[in-house]
Amino acid sequence: MLEKDIKQQLEQYLELLENDIVIKVSAGDDKVSGETVELVNEIADMSSMITVEEATLTRTPSFSINRKGEDDSGVVFAGIPLGHEFTSLVLALLQVSGRAPKVSDEQIEQIKNIQGKHEFITYVSLSCHNCPDVVQALNTMSVLNPNISHTMVEGNAFKDEVESENIMAVPAVYSNGEFLESGRMTLDDLLGMISGGPDVESLNEKDPFDVLVVGGGPAGASAAIYAARKGINTGLVADRFGGQVMDTKGIENFISNTYTEGPKLMAEVEAHVNDYDVDVMKTLQAQSLQKKDLYEVELDNGAILKSKSVIISTGARWRNVGVPGEAEYKNKGVAYCPHCDGPLFEGKDVAVIGGGNSGIEAAIDLAGLVKHVTVLEFLPELKADAVLQERVRTLPNVTIITNAQTTEITGDDTVNGITYKDRETDEENHIELAGVFVQIGLVPNTDWLGDTVERNKMGEIVVDNAGKTSLPGVFAAGDCTDTPYKQIIVSMGTGASAALGAFDYMIRN
């Protein structure tokens, strides 16, 4: 089952096991069951601390990982956790054996204090780069709290179950049989959903910062590091650390690194931030900014943070089409990540809205999975790079329609079609399909600012080359600004400039 190099790496990890573990396998006569048994036995052969037992679990094929002498760790894998989920399997083996998870003492305390029974199920696809974070977080919670259990279900191995639950976006998390949430979630996000978010009173009682960074993407992280290195009191508040980069699969243009992936890069960046005395406050969104004696940033939970200067680095989000059916069928056929959700549409017809680089790249990826892809581009010509256009036009199961204005996404329980108007003839057309992938660019996350700082017609914050905004003491960086070229490395550079600008502002005022 395992390739030679993967096997060698796994053998090294298994040397870190701290106690004997038992893998209990529920298998049938089907192909996936055979592969599951083969994988489990292959792992057991690598360590004398692992034994395998037959069992009857809720799903077949599946296997649970248990410490020897203990009946149930609460960690179950239904299907084969390879691909992006292989790391989840390795970490589960180590943590169930007794190796401490790499989470903060505060997070451990929160997990252990969760009351009541919580049975979590996460549906994943092995090509989803967002899914492992959710699986690993819930596995960690299961290991640390006996009231919590978690089962990862690989969608391709349990297609009937996925279809019966109308799951059309991953990761999809259920808690005690009820749908909880879909999409990328961190451990902090999940803890917030289960036990409540950060305490308002403790946030209000924080001393004023010298610099408060709003946003945790590449720009915000860079700004926080540069500010902290100046020895000033630095805070960072963000909905999630990593921003949009966490949804980026392959990165090949980050200087000094020929290839990396978004979650890996931002994990390294977060570790770098944590090397400094930065007060990082996650799972919080800014709601307003006001200038009083100090700058005051009101958060979505009602708390107010005060600071002598502010760096706004709230990034951008996927632009919506804004047509009937888009919001109603989000995660029910309307999707934004072809890497994550593409496998759920295997053998079906889908559409991609958008003929830029992201849209054509999505069409190319999906063409290898689905029955047919229809690309709808509003303009008379595609906007994607020539090399991508050449590639997509060679694919027999991709149709490109230009001058197409999407007017509605239709459906019943899930998406069943898309309607568009031919902008040349005004003729309306309808295509029957099962999924729609929206890939029409980004919109800056600046609505919360109102008229506090100058923004252009696109909503981007207007800044100078030092990151200064129209409001003295407030700086901005990254994709939320009018800085050209929305790239990771550019965002990091503008974050550094904004931090240096903020420091200069402080010493002069």
Stockholm file with secondary structure:
# STOCKHOLM 1.0

chainA/1-509         MLEKDIKQQLEQYLELLENDIVIKVSAGDDKVSGETVELVNEIADMSSMITVEEATLTRTPSFSINRKGEDDSGVVFAGIPLGHEFTSLVLALLQVSGRAPKVSDEQIEQIKNIQGKHEFITYVSLSCHNCPDVVQALNTMSVLNPNISHTMVEGNAFKDEVESENIMAVPAVYSNGEFLESGRMTLDDLLGMISGGPDVESLNEKDPFDVLVVGGGPAGASAAIYAARKGINTGLVADRFGGQVMDTKGIENFISNTYTEGPKLMAEVEAHVNDYDVDVMKTLQAQSLQKKDLYEVELDNGAILKSKSVIISTGARWRNVGVPGEAEYKNKGVAYCPHCDGPLFEGKDVAVIGGGNSGIEAAIDLAGLVKHVTVLEFLPELKADAVLQERVRTLPNVTIITNAQTTEITGDDTVNGITYKDRETDEENHIELAGVFVQIGLVPNTDWLGDTVERNKMGEIVVDNAGKTSLPGVFAAGDCTDTPYKQIIVSMGTGASAALGAFDYMIRN
#=GR chainA/1-509 SS CCCHHHHHHHHHHHTTCCSCEEEEEECCSSHHHHHHHHHHHHHHTTCTTEEEEECCCSSSSEEEEEETTCSCCSEEEESCCCGGGHHHHHHHHHHHTTCCCSCCHHHHHHHHTCCSCEEEEEEECTTCSSHHHHHHHHHHHHHHCTTEEEEEEEGGGGHHHHHHTTCCSSSEEEETTEEEEESCCCHHHHHHHHHCSSCHHHHHTSCCEEEEEECCSHHHHHHHHHHHHTTCCEEEEESSTTGGGGGCCCBCCBTTBSCBCHHHHHHHHHHHHHTSCEEEEESCCEEEEEESSSEEEEETTSCEEEEEEEEECCCEEECCCCCTTTTTTBTTTEESCHHHHGGGGTTSEEEEECCSHHHHHHHHHHHTTSSEEEEECSSSSCCSCHHHHHHHTTCTTEEEECSEEEEEEEESSSEEEEEEEETTTCCEEEEECSEEEECCCEEESCGGGTTSSCBCTTSCBCCCTTCBCSSTTEEECGGGBSCSSCCHHHHHHHHHHHHHHHHHHHHHC
#=GC SS_cons         CCCHHHHHHHHHHHTTCCSCEEEEEECCSSHHHHHHHHHHHHHHTTCTTEEEEECCCSSSSEEEEEETTCSCCSEEEESCCCGGGHHHHHHHHHHHTTCCCSCCHHHHHHHHTCCSCEEEEEEECTTCSSHHHHHHHHHHHHHHCTTEEEEEEEGGGGHHHHHHTTCCSSSEEEETTEEEEESCCCHHHHHHHHHCSSCHHHHHTSCCEEEEEECCSHHHHHHHHHHHHTTCCEEEEESSTTGGGGGCCCBCCBTTBSCBCHHHHHHHHHHHHHTSCEEEEESCCEEEEEESSSEEEEETTSCEEEEEEEEECCCEEECCCCCTTTTTTBTTTEESCHHHHGGGGTTSEEEEECCSHHHHHHHHHHHTTSSEEEEECSSSSCCSCHHHHHHHTTCTTEEEECSEEEEEEEESSSEEEEEEEETTTCCEEEEECSEEEECCCEEESCGGGTTSSCBCTTSCBCCCTTCBCSSTTEEECGGGBSCSSCCHHHHHHHHHHHHHHHHHHHHHC
//
